Amino acid sequence: FLPADLQSKVLDLKDLAPIVAPKPQMAHAVKSPAAAGKVLPTDPFELERLNSMDADVTLKAHQLRRPTQLPLDDLQARLKLDNGVLALDPLRFGIAGGTIDSAVTLDAHHNPIRTQASVRLKNARINQLFPTVKLMKDSDGRLGANVQLSGRGNSVAAMLGSSSGEIAVAMTGGGLSSLLVG
């Protein structure tokens, strides 16, 4: 059993790579999905690792070092691993002046892993969500979304590729560039 309460003034997202890399002996060889021509990671989780221990870990990071195209501000997370069931609840990020509140559960009792996710985006500034896209600079308003998904798979790509559920999106107080939607 691993208990931990971690706090950081500044967290570099690159430092989390060894934790989420699917195979520690290959962590040095793991490339980003984009470098491999993929959008989502296809490396499989190891069921044995998820079933080998229990944990209760909280992490608060007040500032994130991240790529410029990722408008994340801070992070609050609690990871509970109990008898092969991994729960991230809450998994909360500050993003583009708003927040993402989510809860994700991976059940490694099943092969492939069963996943449930609930994600709520609140009050994000549209022109800050995609800071490297020039057309978004002229867009205004705030965006919210609610996502409920369930899926199966032993990698992030497989989980999302098999997912079904509901997505609702709303925008208030502004408009999108006509070039962006046209």
N, C-alpha and C positions, 0 to 999 in steps of 0.2 A: 504494500500500500504506500502510495506516494502522496503525502499532503504538502501543499505549498501555497503561500500567499506572497505573490510577487508584485512589486511596484517599481515603476520606472518613470523618470522625468522625460527621457527621450528613448524611444525604441526604434532601432533600425530593422525594418521588415526582413532584410536579408539574414538577420540573426536567427529568425524562426525557421529557416530552410532545413537545418539538421533535424528539427523536431518533426516536420511534416514530410520529409523525404521518405519514400516508401521503403527503401532498403539502405540501412546505414552504411553497409560496406560499399555501396555504390553511390553514396551522396556526392562524391567528387565528380562523378560522371553524369549526374542528373542535369539535363539541360532544361531551359525554360520551354514551356509548350510552344511559344511563338518561334523559338529557334528551331524547333522540330517541325514547323509548318502546321501546328495545331493551336487551337484556341484554348482548350482545356487539358489539364494533365491526364495522361493515359496510363501512367505508372500505377500498378495495383497496390492497394493496401495489403498488409500482411495480416491475415486472420489470426495467426498464432500470436502476434504481438498484441493485438487488441484483446485477446483472451488470456494473456499471461500475467496481468497484474491489474490492480485497482488504483485509482487516483482521484484526488479532489484538489484541483489547482485553480486559483484565481490569479488573474493578471490585470493590472491597471497600468496603462501607459498614457501619460498626459500629452505627449507629442510623438508623432511618427515620422521617421525618415523613410521616404518611399519614392518611387518613380514619379515624375511630375505629372504624368497622365492619370495618376490615381489620387483623387482629391480627398484623401482620408486625413482626419485631424488627430483623433485619439482613439483609444481602444479600452474596452472593459470586457473581460471574458471570464467565464467559469467553466472549466472542463471537469466533468465527472465521468470516470471510467469505472463501471461496476459490473463485474462478471460478464465482460464482453459487450456491454452496451455503453457507447460513448455518447455523452450528452454535452453539447455546448449551449449553455443557457444561464445567463444571457451571453450573447455574442453581439456586442454593441460597438459601433463605430460612429464617430463624428464624420460627416461627409458633406462637403459643399455647403456649409452653413446649416445643415440639418443633421438627422441621425438615421442610422440603420439599426433597428432592434431585431434580433433574430434568435431563434432557437432551432438547433439542428440535433437530430438523434440518428446515430448509426448503430444498427443491431448486428453484431458480428456472430451471433448464434446461427445465422443463416448464410449460405453460400449460394448466390451472391449476397452481399450485405444489403439489408433493407434500410432505407433512409427516409426520414421525415424532416421537412424543413418548413418553418414559418418565418417569413421575412417581412418587415414593415419599414418602408422608407418614409420619413416624415420631414416635410419642410425644407427640402434640398433646393438650393438656387440652381436653376437650369443652366445659367451661363457659367457656373463653376463646376458643373458635373463633368464636362469634357473640356478641360482647360487648354488642351493642345489643338482643338478644332476651331479654326478661325470663324466659321459660320455661327458658332454658338455665342460668340462675344456680343452679338446684337440681339440675342434672345433674352427674354426677361421672364420673371415669374418664379413660382415655386412648384415643386413636383412632389407628389406622394404616391406610394404604391403599396399594395398588399399582395403577398405571394404565399400560396400554400401548395407545397409539392410533396409527392412521395415517389420513390423510385427504388430500383435495385441495381447493384453493380459494385465491382471491386475497385473502381477508380472513379475519380471525380467526373471524368468524361462519360463513363458508362452510367453512373448514377443520374446525371442530368439528361443524358440521351434517352433513358428509359422513363423519365419522370412524367407524371401526369398531375394535374391539379388545377388551381385557379390563380389568375393574375388580374388585378384591378389597378388602374393607373388614373390619377387625377392631376390636373394642373390648375393653379389659380394665379390671378394677379399679373397676367402678362401674355405674351405671344411668342411664337417661334418664328424664326426667320423664314420668309417665303422660299428662299433658296434651299433651306434645310428640309422642308416638307414637300417641296415641289418636285 
